Amino acid sequence: MKELLHHNKCLLTVANNKLKLLIETDYDKNYPGPYFEMVDKQLDYVNTLKERIKLINEKTNDSR
């Protein structure tokens, strides 16, 4: 379980860094749709990872 938790935390770190880069990136003001779709997808992925880590922590604490 520790390996799974560590793996997901590493994924979260990478996903947060990618989200920061996406937010700092310039985008086409005339056609912002694809940019905002990418940011939304990345934000959803970050939130999914946070929920997964929370669930793993809860299961680990319940099994003790």
All heavy atoms as a GROMACS GRO file, in nm:
protein
  536
    1MET      N    1   0.082  -0.118   0.000
    1MET     CA    2   0.000   0.000   0.000
    1MET      C    3   0.088   0.126   0.000
    1MET      O    4   0.051   0.225  -0.060
    1MET     CB    5  -0.091  -0.006   0.122
    1MET     CG    6  -0.220   0.069   0.109
    1MET     SD    7  -0.319   0.030  -0.032
    1MET     CE    8  -0.464  -0.032   0.042
    2LYS      N    9   0.203   0.118   0.068
    2LYS     CA   10   0.293   0.234   0.072
    2LYS      C   11   0.344   0.269  -0.066
    2LYS      O   12   0.356   0.386  -0.100
    2LYS     CB   13   0.412   0.206   0.164
    2LYS     CG   14   0.383   0.221   0.310
    2LYS     CD   15   0.511   0.205   0.390
    2LYS     CE   16   0.487   0.232   0.536
    2LYS     NZ   17   0.611   0.225   0.613
    3GLU      N   18   0.373   0.166  -0.146
    3GLU     CA   19   0.423   0.190  -0.282
    3GLU      C   20   0.317   0.259  -0.367
    3GLU      O   21   0.348   0.351  -0.443
    3GLU     CB   22   0.466   0.059  -0.349
    3GLU     CG   23   0.583  -0.009  -0.283
    3GLU     CD   24   0.540  -0.098  -0.167
    3GLU    OE1   25   0.421  -0.132  -0.156
    3GLU    OE2   26   0.627  -0.134  -0.086
    4LEU      N   27   0.194   0.215  -0.352
    4LEU     CA   28   0.083   0.274  -0.426
    4LEU      C   29   0.064   0.420  -0.386
    4LEU      O   30   0.044   0.508  -0.471
    4LEU     CB   31  -0.044   0.194  -0.403
    4LEU     CG   32  -0.167   0.234  -0.483
    4LEU    CD1   33  -0.142   0.222  -0.632
    4LEU    CD2   34  -0.286   0.150  -0.442
    5LEU      N   35   0.072   0.447  -0.259
    5LEU     CA   36   0.057   0.584  -0.209
    5LEU      C   37   0.172   0.671  -0.260
    5LEU      O   38   0.149   0.784  -0.307
    5LEU     CB   39   0.054   0.583  -0.056
    5LEU     CG   40   0.028   0.715   0.013
    5LEU    CD1   41  -0.109   0.771  -0.027
    5LEU    CD2   42   0.034   0.698   0.163
    6HIS      N   43   0.293   0.620  -0.254
    6HIS     CA   44   0.409   0.695  -0.303
    6HIS      C   45   0.397   0.724  -0.452
    6HIS      O   46   0.424   0.836  -0.498
    6HIS     CB   47   0.538   0.618  -0.273
    6HIS     CG   48   0.660   0.684  -0.327
    6HIS    ND1   49   0.710   0.801  -0.274
    6HIS    CD2   50   0.741   0.651  -0.430
    6HIS    CE1   51   0.817   0.837  -0.343
    6HIS    NE2   52   0.837   0.746  -0.438
    7HIS      N   53   0.355   0.624  -0.529
    7HIS     CA   54   0.338   0.639  -0.673
    7HIS      C   55   0.237   0.748  -0.705
    7HIS      O   56   0.261   0.834  -0.790
    7HIS     CB   57   0.295   0.505  -0.734
    7HIS     CG   58   0.269   0.512  -0.880
    7HIS    ND1   59   0.370   0.524  -0.972
    7HIS    CD2   60   0.153   0.511  -0.951
    7HIS    CE1   61   0.318   0.529  -1.093
    7HIS    NE2   62   0.187   0.521  -1.083
    8ASN      N   63   0.125   0.747  -0.634
    8ASN     CA   64   0.021   0.848  -0.659
    8ASN      C   65   0.066   0.987  -0.616
    8ASN      O   66   0.030   1.086  -0.680
    8ASN     CB   67  -0.109   0.809  -0.589
    8ASN     CG   68  -0.185   0.705  -0.666
    8ASN    OD1   69  -0.229   0.728  -0.776
    8ASN    ND2   70  -0.197   0.586  -0.609
    9LYS      N   71   0.144   0.996  -0.510
    9LYS     CA   72   0.197   1.127  -0.469
    9LYS      C   73   0.294   1.181  -0.573
    9LYS      O   74   0.295   1.302  -0.601
    9LYS     CB   75   0.264   1.117  -0.332
    9LYS     CG   76   0.164   1.108  -0.219
    9LYS     CD   77   0.232   1.107  -0.084
    9LYS     CE   78   0.130   1.102   0.027
    9LYS     NZ   79   0.192   1.101   0.160
   10CYS      N   80   0.374   1.094  -0.631
   10CYS     CA   81   0.465   1.137  -0.737
   10CYS      C   82   0.387   1.183  -0.860
   10CYS      O   83   0.420   1.285  -0.921
   10CYS     CB   84   0.561   1.024  -0.774
   10CYS     SG   85   0.681   0.986  -0.646
   11LEU      N   86   0.283   1.110  -0.896
   11LEU     CA   87   0.198   1.151  -1.007
   11LEU      C   88   0.134   1.286  -0.979
   11LEU      O   89   0.123   1.371  -1.069
   11LEU     CB   90   0.088   1.047  -1.032
   11LEU     CG   91   0.128   0.917  -1.097
   11LEU    CD1   92   0.008   0.822  -1.103
   11LEU    CD2   93   0.183   0.940  -1.236
   12LEU      N   94   0.092   1.309  -0.855
   12LEU     CA   95   0.031   1.436  -0.818
   12LEU      C   96   0.131   1.550  -0.831
   12LEU      O   97   0.097   1.658  -0.879
   12LEU     CB   98  -0.024   1.428  -0.676
   12LEU     CG   99  -0.092   1.554  -0.622
   12LEU    CD1  100  -0.212   1.590  -0.707
   12LEU    CD2  101  -0.134   1.533  -0.478
   13THR      N  102   0.254   1.528  -0.792
   13THR     CA  103   0.357   1.631  -0.804
   13THR      C  104   0.378   1.670  -0.950
   13THR      O  105   0.381   1.788  -0.985
   13THR     CB  106   0.491   1.582  -0.744
   13THR    OG1  107   0.469   1.546  -0.608
   13THR    CG2  108   0.598   1.688  -0.753
   14VAL      N  109   0.389   1.570  -1.036
   14VAL     CA  110   0.408   1.595  -1.179
   14VAL      C  111   0.285   1.666  -1.238
   14VAL      O  112   0.298   1.761  -1.314
   14VAL     CB  113   0.436   1.464  -1.255
   14VAL    CG1  114   0.436   1.485  -1.404
   14VAL    CG2  115   0.569   1.405  -1.209
   15ALA      N  116   0.166   1.621  -1.200
   15ALA     CA  117   0.043   1.681  -1.251
   15ALA      C  118   0.028   1.826  -1.205
   15ALA      O  119  -0.015   1.912  -1.283
   15ALA     CB  120  -0.077   1.599  -1.207
   16ASN      N  121   0.065   1.855  -1.081
   16ASN     CA  122   0.060   1.993  -1.032
   16ASN      C  123   0.158   2.082  -1.108
   16ASN      O  124   0.125   2.196  -1.142
   16ASN     CB  125   0.091   1.999  -0.882
   16ASN     CG  126  -0.030   1.977  -0.797
   16ASN    OD1  127  -0.142   2.011  -0.835
   16ASN    ND2  128  -0.010   1.919  -0.681
   17ASN      N  129   0.277   2.029  -1.135
   17ASN     CA  130   0.375   2.107  -1.212
   17ASN      C  131   0.325   2.135  -1.352
   17ASN      O  132   0.341   2.246  -1.404
   17ASN     CB  133   0.509   2.034  -1.217
   17ASN     CG  134   0.579   2.033  -1.084
   17ASN    OD1  135   0.550   2.113  -0.997
   17ASN    ND2  136   0.671   1.940  -1.066
   18LYS      N  137   0.263   2.036  -1.415
   18LYS     CA  138   0.210   2.056  -1.550
   18LYS      C  139   0.097   2.159  -1.547
   18LYS      O  140   0.087   2.242  -1.638
   18LYS     CB  141   0.159   1.922  -1.606
   18LYS     CG  142   0.112   1.934  -1.748
   18LYS     CD  143   0.072   1.801  -1.808
   18LYS     CE  144   0.022   1.818  -1.950
   18LYS     NZ  145  -0.020   1.692  -2.008
   19LEU      N  146   0.012   2.154  -1.446
   19LEU     CA  147  -0.096   2.251  -1.434
   19LEU      C  148  -0.041   2.392  -1.418
   19LEU      O  149  -0.090   2.487  -1.481
   19LEU     CB  150  -0.187   2.214  -1.316
   19LEU     CG  151  -0.309   2.303  -1.294
   19LEU    CD1  152  -0.401   2.298  -1.415
   19LEU    CD2  153  -0.384   2.259  -1.170
   20LYS      N  154   0.063   2.407  -1.337
   20LYS     CA  155   0.126   2.539  -1.320
   20LYS      C  156   0.179   2.590  -1.453
   20LYS      O  157   0.162   2.708  -1.487
   20LYS     CB  158   0.240   2.532  -1.219
   20LYS     CG  159   0.196   2.525  -1.077
   20LYS     CD  160   0.318   2.520  -0.985
   20LYS     CE  161   0.278   2.489  -0.844
   20LYS     NZ  162   0.396   2.474  -0.756
   21LEU      N  163   0.245   2.502  -1.529
   21LEU     CA  164   0.298   2.543  -1.658
   21LEU      C  165   0.186   2.582  -1.754
   21LEU      O  166   0.199   2.679  -1.830
   21LEU     CB  167   0.383   2.431  -1.718
   21LEU     CG  168   0.516   2.405  -1.651
   21LEU    CD1  169   0.583   2.282  -1.711
   21LEU    CD2  170   0.607   2.526  -1.663
   22LEU      N  171   0.078   2.507  -1.753
   22LEU     CA  172  -0.035   2.540  -1.840
   22LEU      C  173  -0.094   2.676  -1.806
   22LEU      O  174  -0.129   2.754  -1.893
   22LEU     CB  175  -0.144   2.433  -1.831
   22LEU     CG  176  -0.123   2.306  -1.910
   22LEU    CD1  177  -0.231   2.204  -1.876
   22LEU    CD2  178  -0.126   2.335  -2.059
   23ILE      N  179  -0.105   2.704  -1.676
   23ILE     CA  180  -0.163   2.830  -1.633
   23ILE      C  181  -0.073   2.947  -1.670
   23ILE      O  182  -0.121   3.055  -1.708
   23ILE     CB  183  -0.192   2.827  -1.482
   23ILE    CG1  184  -0.308   2.729  -1.455
   23ILE    CG2  185  -0.225   2.964  -1.428
   23ILE    CD1  186  -0.333   2.701  -1.310
   24GLU      N  187   0.058   2.927  -1.664
   24GLU     CA  188   0.153   3.033  -1.695
   24GLU      C  189   0.172   3.054  -1.846
   24GLU      O  190   0.230   3.155  -1.887
   24GLU     CB  191   0.288   3.003  -1.631
   24GLU     CG  192   0.285   3.006  -1.480
   24GLU     CD  193   0.412   2.955  -1.417
   24GLU    OE1  194   0.502   2.906  -1.491
   24GLU    OE2  195   0.423   2.962  -1.295
   25THR      N  196   0.125   2.962  -1.928
   25THR     CA  197   0.145   2.967  -2.072
   25THR      C  198   0.055   3.071  -2.137
   25THR      O  199  -0.058   3.091  -2.098
   25THR     CB  200   0.113   2.828  -2.133
   25THR    OG1  201   0.197   2.732  -2.073
   25THR    CG2  202   0.134   2.827  -2.282
   26ASP      N  203   0.111   3.135  -2.239
   26ASP     CA  204   0.028   3.225  -2.320
   26ASP      C  205  -0.058   3.141  -2.413
   26ASP      O  206  -0.017   3.034  -2.457
   26ASP     CB  207   0.117   3.318  -2.405
   26ASP     CG  208   0.191   3.419  -2.321
   26ASP    OD1  209   0.140   3.455  -2.213
   26ASP    OD2  210   0.300   3.462  -2.362
   27TYR      N  211  -0.176   3.190  -2.443
   27TYR     CA  212  -0.265   3.118  -2.531
   27TYR      C  213  -0.328   3.215  -2.629
   27TYR      O  214  -0.325   3.337  -2.611
   27TYR     CB  215  -0.373   3.041  -2.452
   27TYR     CG  216  -0.464   3.131  -2.370
   27TYR    CD1  217  -0.584   3.175  -2.421
   27TYR    CD2  218  -0.429   3.170  -2.242
   27TYR    CE1  219  -0.668   3.257  -2.348
   27TYR    CE2  220  -0.512   3.252  -2.166
   27TYR     CZ  221  -0.631   3.295  -2.220
   27TYR     OH  222  -0.713   3.377  -2.147
   28ASP      N  223  -0.385   3.162  -2.734
   28ASP     CA  224  -0.447   3.242  -2.838
   28ASP      C  225  -0.576   3.304  -2.784
   28ASP      O  226  -0.673   3.234  -2.760
   28ASP     CB  227  -0.476   3.154  -2.960
   28ASP     CG  228  -0.528   3.233  -3.078
   28ASP    OD1  229  -0.537   3.357  -3.067
   28ASP    OD2  230  -0.558   3.171  -3.181
   29LYS      N  231  -0.573   3.434  -2.768
   29LYS     CA  232  -0.690   3.505  -2.711
   29LYS      C  233  -0.811   3.497  -2.804
   29LYS      O  234  -0.924   3.506  -2.759
   29LYS     CB  235  -0.657   3.652  -2.686
   29LYS     CG  236  -0.534   3.675  -2.603
   29LYS     CD  237  -0.557   3.649  -2.458
   29LYS     CE  238  -0.434   3.694  -2.380
   29LYS     NZ  239  -0.398   3.616  -2.270
   30ASN      N  240  -0.788   3.478  -2.932
   30ASN     CA  241  -0.897   3.470  -3.029
   30ASN      C  242  -0.965   3.333  -3.029
   30ASN      O  243  -1.078   3.321  -3.072
   30ASN     CB  244  -0.848   3.502  -3.170
   30ASN     CG  245  -0.798   3.644  -3.181
   30ASN    OD1  246  -0.853   3.734  -3.119
   30ASN    ND2  247  -0.693   3.663  -3.259
   31TYR      N  248  -0.892   3.233  -2.984
   31TYR     CA  249  -0.946   3.096  -2.985
   31TYR      C  250  -0.900   3.023  -2.858
   31TYR      O  251  -0.814   2.934  -2.864
   31TYR     CB  252  -0.900   3.024  -3.112
   31TYR     CG  253  -0.970   2.893  -3.136
   31TYR    CD1  254  -1.108   2.888  -3.157
   31TYR    CD2  255  -0.898   2.775  -3.136
   31TYR    CE1  256  -1.171   2.768  -3.179
   31TYR    CE2  257  -0.961   2.655  -3.157
   31TYR     CZ  258  -1.097   2.651  -3.179
   31TYR     OH  259  -1.161   2.532  -3.200
   32PRO      N  260  -0.956   3.060  -2.743
   32PRO     CA  261  -0.908   3.004  -2.616
   32PRO      C  262  -0.966   2.867  -2.580
   32PRO      O  263  -0.925   2.806  -2.482
   32PRO     CB  264  -0.953   3.108  -2.513
   32PRO     CG  265  -1.079   3.162  -2.572
   32PRO     CD  266  -1.055   3.165  -2.721
   33GLY      N  267  -1.058   2.815  -2.660
   33GLY     CA  268  -1.126   2.689  -2.627
   33GLY      C  269  -1.034   2.573  -2.595
   33GLY      O  270  -1.045   2.512  -2.487
   34PRO      N  271  -0.942   2.537  -2.685
   34PRO     CA  272  -0.853   2.423  -2.657
   34PRO      C  273  -0.767   2.442  -2.533
   34PRO      O  274  -0.742   2.348  -2.459
   34PRO     CB  275  -0.766   2.414  -2.783
   34PRO     CG  276  -0.846   2.477  -2.889
   34PRO     CD  277  -0.926   2.586  -2.821
   35TYR      N  278  -0.723   2.566  -2.510
   35TYR     CA  279  -0.641   2.594  -2.392
   35TYR      C  280  -0.720   2.565  -2.265
   35TYR      O  281  -0.672   2.497  -2.174
   35TYR     CB  282  -0.594   2.740  -2.394
   35TYR     CG  283  -0.532   2.784  -2.264
   35TYR    CD1  284  -0.403   2.745  -2.231
   35TYR    CD2  285  -0.603   2.862  -2.174
   35TYR    CE1  286  -0.346   2.785  -2.111
   35TYR    CE2  287  -0.547   2.902  -2.054
   35TYR     CZ  288  -0.418   2.863  -2.023
   35TYR     OH  289  -0.363   2.901  -1.905
   36PHE      N  290  -0.841   2.617  -2.258
   36PHE     CA  291  -0.921   2.597  -2.137
   36PHE      C  292  -0.963   2.451  -2.120
   36PHE      O  293  -0.976   2.403  -2.008
   36PHE     CB  294  -1.043   2.691  -2.136
   36PHE     CG  295  -1.006   2.834  -2.110
   36PHE    CD1  296  -1.023   2.930  -2.207
   36PHE    CD2  297  -0.952   2.871  -1.989
   36PHE    CE1  298  -0.988   3.061  -2.183
   36PHE    CE2  299  -0.916   3.002  -1.963
   36PHE     CZ  300  -0.934   3.098  -2.062
   37GLU      N  301  -0.980   2.379  -2.230
   37GLU     CA  302  -1.010   2.235  -2.222
   37GLU      C  303  -0.892   2.161  -2.161
   37GLU      O  304  -0.910   2.074  -2.076
   37GLU     CB  305  -1.042   2.179  -2.359
   37GLU     CG  306  -1.177   2.220  -2.412
   37GLU     CD  307  -1.205   2.169  -2.552
   37GLU    OE1  308  -1.138   2.073  -2.596
   37GLU    OE2  309  -1.293   2.227  -2.617
   38MET      N  310  -0.770   2.197  -2.203
   38MET     CA  311  -0.650   2.132  -2.147
   38MET      C  312  -0.637   2.162  -1.998
   38MET      O  313  -0.607   2.072  -1.920
   38MET     CB  314  -0.524   2.180  -2.219
   38MET     CG  315  -0.498   2.116  -2.351
   38MET     SD  316  -0.333   2.152  -2.415
   38MET     CE  317  -0.332   2.329  -2.421
   39VAL      N  318  -0.660   2.287  -1.959
   39VAL     CA  319  -0.649   2.324  -1.819
   39VAL      C  320  -0.755   2.250  -1.737
   39VAL      O  321  -0.727   2.198  -1.628
   39VAL     CB  322  -0.661   2.478  -1.801
   39VAL    CG1  323  -0.672   2.515  -1.654
   39VAL    CG2  324  -0.542   2.548  -1.863
   40ASP      N  325  -0.879   2.243  -1.789
   40ASP     CA  326  -0.986   2.172  -1.719
   40ASP      C  327  -0.954   2.024  -1.702
   40ASP      O  328  -0.974   1.968  -1.594
   40ASP     CB  329  -1.119   2.188  -1.793
   40ASP     CG  330  -1.181   2.325  -1.775
   40ASP    OD1  331  -1.140   2.396  -1.681
   40ASP    OD2  332  -1.269   2.359  -1.856
   41LYS      N  333  -0.902   1.961  -1.807
   41LYS     CA  334  -0.867   1.819  -1.798
   41LYS      C  335  -0.756   1.796  -1.696
   41LYS      O  336  -0.761   1.702  -1.618
   41LYS     CB  337  -0.823   1.766  -1.935
   41LYS     CG  338  -0.937   1.744  -2.030
   41LYS     CD  339  -0.889   1.689  -2.161
   41LYS     CE  340  -1.003   1.675  -2.258
   41LYS     NZ  341  -0.958   1.624  -2.389
   42GLN      N  342  -0.657   1.885  -1.697
   42GLN     CA  343  -0.546   1.870  -1.602
   42GLN      C  344  -0.593   1.893  -1.460
   42GLN      O  345  -0.554   1.823  -1.368
   42GLN     CB  346  -0.433   1.967  -1.639
   42GLN     CG  347  -0.305   1.941  -1.565
   42GLN     CD  348  -0.242   1.807  -1.599
   42GLN    OE1  349  -0.263   1.753  -1.707
   42GLN    NE2  350  -0.166   1.753  -1.506
   43LEU      N  351  -0.681   1.990  -1.441
   43LEU     CA  352  -0.736   2.017  -1.309
   43LEU      C  353  -0.819   1.898  -1.259
   43LEU      O  354  -0.809   1.860  -1.142
   43LEU     CB  355  -0.821   2.144  -1.313
   43LEU     CG  356  -0.868   2.200  -1.180
   43LEU    CD1  357  -0.751   2.229  -1.089
   43LEU    CD2  358  -0.949   2.327  -1.203
   44ASP      N  359  -0.897   1.838  -1.348
   44ASP     CA  360  -0.973   1.718  -1.312
   44ASP      C  361  -0.879   1.604  -1.272
   44ASP      O  362  -0.906   1.531  -1.176
   44ASP     CB  363  -1.062   1.672  -1.428
   44ASP     CG  364  -1.181   1.763  -1.450
   44ASP    OD1  365  -1.215   1.840  -1.358
   44ASP    OD2  366  -1.241   1.756  -1.560
   45TYR      N  367  -0.770   1.589  -1.346
   45TYR     CA  368  -0.673   1.483  -1.315
   45TYR      C  369  -0.609   1.506  -1.178
   45TYR      O  370  -0.596   1.412  -1.099
   45TYR     CB  371  -0.567   1.478  -1.425
   45TYR     CG  372  -0.464   1.369  -1.407
   45TYR    CD1  373  -0.503   1.236  -1.402
   45TYR    CD2  374  -0.329   1.399  -1.396
   45TYR    CE1  375  -0.409   1.135  -1.385
   45TYR    CE2  376  -0.235   1.300  -1.380
   45TYR     CZ  377  -0.276   1.168  -1.375
   45TYR     OH  378  -0.182   1.069  -1.358
   46VAL      N  379  -0.573   1.631  -1.148
   46VAL     CA  380  -0.514   1.663  -1.017
   46VAL      C  381  -0.614   1.631  -0.906
   46VAL      O  382  -0.579   1.571  -0.804
   46VAL     CB  383  -0.470   1.812  -1.012
   46VAL    CG1  384  -0.438   1.855  -0.871
   46VAL    CG2  385  -0.350   1.833  -1.102
   47ASN      N  386  -0.739   1.671  -0.926
   47ASN     CA  387  -0.841   1.644  -0.824
   47ASN      C  388  -0.865   1.494  -0.807
   47ASN      O  389  -0.886   1.446  -0.696
   47ASN     CB  390  -0.971   1.715  -0.859
   47ASN     CG  391  -0.960   1.864  -0.840
   47ASN    OD1  392  -0.882   1.911  -0.759
   47ASN    ND2  393  -1.038   1.940  -0.916
   48THR      N  394  -0.862   1.419  -0.917
   48THR     CA  395  -0.877   1.274  -0.910
   48THR      C  396  -0.764   1.211  -0.829
   48THR      O  397  -0.786   1.123  -0.745
   48THR     CB  398  -0.880   1.213  -1.051
   48THR    OG1  399  -0.990   1.268  -1.123
   48THR    CG2  400  -0.893   1.062  -1.047
   49LEU      N  401  -0.642   1.257  -0.854
   49LEU     CA  402  -0.528   1.204  -0.778
   49LEU      C  403  -0.539   1.237  -0.630
   49LEU      O  404  -0.508   1.153  -0.545
   49LEU     CB  405  -0.396   1.260  -0.834
   49LEU     CG  406  -0.352   1.202  -0.968
   49LEU    CD1  407  -0.233   1.279  -1.021
   49LEU    CD2  408  -0.319   1.054  -0.956
   50LYS      N  409  -0.583   1.359  -0.598
   50LYS     CA  410  -0.599   1.396  -0.458
   50LYS      C  411  -0.703   1.307  -0.390
   50LYS      O  412  -0.684   1.262  -0.277
   50LYS     CB  413  -0.640   1.543  -0.446
   50LYS     CG  414  -0.528   1.638  -0.474
   50LYS     CD  415  -0.573   1.782  -0.462
   50LYS     CE  416  -0.461   1.878  -0.494
   50LYS     NZ  417  -0.502   2.019  -0.485
   51GLU      N  418  -0.813   1.281  -0.458
   51GLU     CA  419  -0.917   1.193  -0.402
   51GLU      C  420  -0.864   1.051  -0.386
   51GLU      O  421  -0.894   0.984  -0.288
   51GLU     CB  422  -1.041   1.194  -0.491
   51GLU     CG  423  -1.121   1.321  -0.483
   51GLU     CD  424  -1.181   1.343  -0.345
   51GLU    OE1  425  -1.229   1.246  -0.283
   51GLU    OE2  426  -1.178   1.459  -0.300
   52ARG      N  427  -0.786   1.005  -0.483
   52ARG     CA  428  -0.730   0.870  -0.476
   52ARG      C  429  -0.636   0.857  -0.358
   52ARG      O  430  -0.641   0.758  -0.284
   52ARG     CB  431  -0.656   0.838  -0.607
   52ARG     CG  432  -0.610   0.695  -0.616
   52ARG     CD  433  -0.534   0.669  -0.743
   52ARG     NE  434  -0.613   0.698  -0.861
   52ARG     CZ  435  -0.560   0.712  -0.983
   52ARG    NH1  436  -0.430   0.703  -1.001
   52ARG    NH2  437  -0.638   0.738  -1.086
   53ILE      N  438  -0.551   0.957  -0.337
   53ILE     CA  439  -0.459   0.956  -0.223
   53ILE      C  440  -0.536   0.956  -0.092
   53ILE      O  441  -0.503   0.884   0.002
   53ILE     CB  442  -0.360   1.074  -0.232
   53ILE    CG1  443  -0.264   1.051  -0.348
   53ILE    CG2  444  -0.285   1.094  -0.102
   53ILE    CD1  445  -0.179   1.170  -0.384
   54LYS      N  446  -0.640   1.037  -0.086
   54LYS     CA  447  -0.724   1.043   0.034
   54LYS      C  448  -0.788   0.907   0.062
   54LYS      O  449  -0.789   0.860   0.176
   54LYS     CB  450  -0.832   1.150   0.015
   54LYS     CG  451  -0.922   1.171   0.132
   54LYS     CD  452  -1.023   1.280   0.100
   54LYS     CE  453  -1.132   1.287   0.203
   54LYS     NZ  454  -1.234   1.385   0.166
   55LEU      N  455  -0.838   0.842  -0.042
   55LEU     CA  456  -0.901   0.711  -0.028
   55LEU      C  457  -0.800   0.605   0.019
   55LEU      O  458  -0.829   0.525   0.107
   55LEU     CB  459  -0.965   0.668  -0.160
   55LEU     CG  460  -1.037   0.534  -0.161
   55LEU    CD1  461  -1.160   0.541  -0.072
   55LEU    CD2  462  -1.076   0.497  -0.302
   56ILE      N  463  -0.680   0.608  -0.038
   56ILE     CA  464  -0.576   0.513   0.002
   56ILE      C  465  -0.539   0.535   0.148
   56ILE      O  466  -0.522   0.439   0.224
   56ILE     CB  467  -0.453   0.525  -0.090
   56ILE    CG1  468  -0.488   0.478  -0.230
   56ILE    CG2  469  -0.336   0.445  -0.034
   56ILE    CD1  470  -0.380   0.507  -0.333
   57ASN      N  471  -0.527   0.661   0.189
   57ASN     CA  472  -0.495   0.690   0.329
   57ASN      C  473  -0.605   0.640   0.422
   57ASN      O  474  -0.577   0.584   0.528
   57ASN     CB  475  -0.475   0.841   0.350
   57ASN     CG  476  -0.340   0.887   0.307
   57ASN    OD1  477  -0.242   0.813   0.314
   57ASN    ND2  478  -0.332   1.010   0.261
   58GLU      N  479  -0.730   0.658   0.383
   58GLU     CA  480  -0.842   0.610   0.465
   58GLU      C  481  -0.841   0.458   0.477
   58GLU      O  482  -0.859   0.404   0.584
   58GLU     CB  483  -0.975   0.657   0.408
   58GLU     CG  484  -1.001   0.805   0.426
   58GLU     CD  485  -1.125   0.852   0.354
   58GLU    OE1  486  -1.193   0.771   0.288
   58GLU    OE2  487  -1.156   0.973   0.363
   59LYS      N  488  -0.816   0.390   0.365
   59LYS     CA  489  -0.812   0.243   0.367
   59LYS      C  490  -0.695   0.193   0.450
   59LYS      O  491  -0.707   0.093   0.519
   59LYS     CB  492  -0.805   0.187   0.225
   59LYS     CG  493  -0.935   0.199   0.153
   59LYS     CD  494  -0.932   0.123   0.023
   59LYS     CE  495  -1.068   0.130  -0.042
   59LYS     NZ  496  -1.084   0.036  -0.149
   60THR      N  497  -0.583   0.262   0.443
   60THR     CA  498  -0.466   0.223   0.521
   60THR      C  499  -0.495   0.240   0.670
   60THR      O  500  -0.460   0.155   0.751
   60THR     CB  501  -0.343   0.306   0.481
   60THR    OG1  502  -0.321   0.292   0.341
   60THR    CG2  503  -0.221   0.264   0.556
   61ASN      N  504  -0.560   0.352   0.707
   61ASN     CA  505  -0.592   0.376   0.846
   61ASN      C  506  -0.698   0.279   0.898
   61ASN      O  507  -0.695   0.240   1.014
   61ASN     CB  508  -0.639   0.521   0.866
   61ASN     CG  509  -0.525   0.620   0.846
   61ASN    OD1  510  -0.408   0.586   0.859
   61ASN    ND2  511  -0.560   0.741   0.812
   62ASP      N  512  -0.793   0.240   0.813
   62ASP     CA  513  -0.897   0.146   0.853
   62ASP      C  514  -0.841   0.006   0.875
   62ASP      O  515  -0.890  -0.067   0.961
   62ASP     CB  516  -1.008   0.140   0.748
   62ASP     CG  517  -1.092   0.266   0.747
   62ASP    OD1  518  -1.084   0.345   0.845
   62ASP    OD2  519  -1.166   0.287   0.649
   63SER      N  520  -0.740  -0.031   0.800
   63SER     CA  521  -0.686  -0.166   0.811
   63SER      C  522  -0.596  -0.182   0.933
   63SER      O  523  -0.561  -0.292   0.970
   63SER     CB  524  -0.610  -0.203   0.684
   63SER     OG  525  -0.496  -0.122   0.669
   64ARG      N  526  -0.559  -0.074   0.995
   64ARG     CA  527  -0.470  -0.082   1.113
   64ARG      C  528  -0.548  -0.108   1.236
   64ARG      O  529  -0.638  -0.120   1.278
   64ARG     CB  530  -0.394   0.048   1.131
   64ARG     CG  531  -0.289   0.064   1.025
   64ARG     CD  532  -0.211   0.190   1.049
   64ARG     NE  533  -0.120   0.208   0.935
   64ARG     CZ  534  -0.039   0.306   0.926
   64ARG    NH1  535  -0.032   0.399   1.018
   64ARG    NH2  536   0.041   0.318   0.822
   0.00000   0.00000   0.00000
